[in-house]
Amino acid sequence: MKPFFIVALSACLWFSLAMGQAVGESVPEGGTMNLTVGQTHTIALTSNPTTGYRWQLAGPIDERIIKLVSSEYKRPDSRLVGAGGQELWKFQAVGKGNTNIVMTYVRPWEKDEKAARTASFSVVVK
């Protein structure tokens, strides 16, 4: 019985820490993506859908310069319940110019809530 209690307590502690990271941290600015027309770039952002949060574009992107090709969730290698993974957002440069991509980590049904995290990326296409 004692080993089970220790494992259960450890799992609860780990889950509490993971929840705190998923809800309160800020994602650092993503810097600048320097691309040429036709080139693709994938943005990888930590994510944990078990918390209800997911990444989304904060607003429309300038599709004359860059377009969203795909987005997918990559599960973690861990077998721990509630472990987070990554969201992979693939973009392709389609025209020359400068623009920004701003993404927010939100619970989509909470319309009036502030984003838990924000990630901004400058895009320069030559």
C-alpha positions, -999 to 999 in steps of 0.1 A, spaced: 0 0 0 28 24 8 45 23 -27 11 30 -43 6 60 -20 40 74 -30 34 69 -67 -1 85 -64 13 115 -44 42 119 -70 17 119 -99 -5 145 -82 25 168 -75 37 165 -111 2 172 -125 -1 203 -102 32 216 -115 23 209 -151 -10 227 -147 8 258 -133 31 259 -162 4 255 -187 -18 283 -173 6 310 -161 38 312 -181 46 335 -209 61 322 -241 91 343 -251 90 362 -283 98 340 -312 122 363 -329 124 368 -367 118 342 -394 139 350 -424 125 332 -454 126 331 -492 95 327 -514 85 291 -514 103 282 -482 84 267 -452 90 272 -415 74 252 -386 67 269 -353 67 245 -323 49 256 -292 45 237 -260 9 227 -254 -12 206 -231 -48 199 -244 -58 181 -212 -60 216 -196 -84 228 -223 -59 253 -237 -48 253 -274 -28 277 -296 -46 298 -322 -38 327 -345 -46 359 -326 -57 375 -359 -56 371 -396 -21 367 -412 -11 386 -444 -17 358 -469 1 379 -496 33 371 -477 28 339 -457 1 312 -455 -7 286 -430 0 251 -445 -9 229 -415 -12 226 -378 -10 195 -357 -5 183 -321 25 161 -314 20 139 -284 48 136 -258 71 106 -256 60 103 -220 33 78 -209 23 100 -180 -14 110 -180 -18 147 -186 17 152 -200 20 180 -225 33 179 -260 38 204 -288 16 221 -314 34 223 -347 23 252 -371 38 251 -406 38 282 -427 50 289 -462 64 321 -476 43 330 -507 54 366 -514 81 392 -506 75 415 -476 74 418 -438 46 407 -415 39 393 -380 24 362 -367 8 365 -333 -5 334 -315 -24 330 -283 -28 301 -259 -65 301 -249 -95 280 -240 -116 286 -271 -149 287 -252 -137 314 -228 -144 344 -250 -138 371 -224 -107 357 -208 -72 369 -214 -48 346 -232 -27 324 -208 3 329 -231 12 348 -263 39 342 -289 49 367 -315 70 361 -346 83 386 -371 84 373 -407 108 387 -434 104 372 -469 130 380 -495 
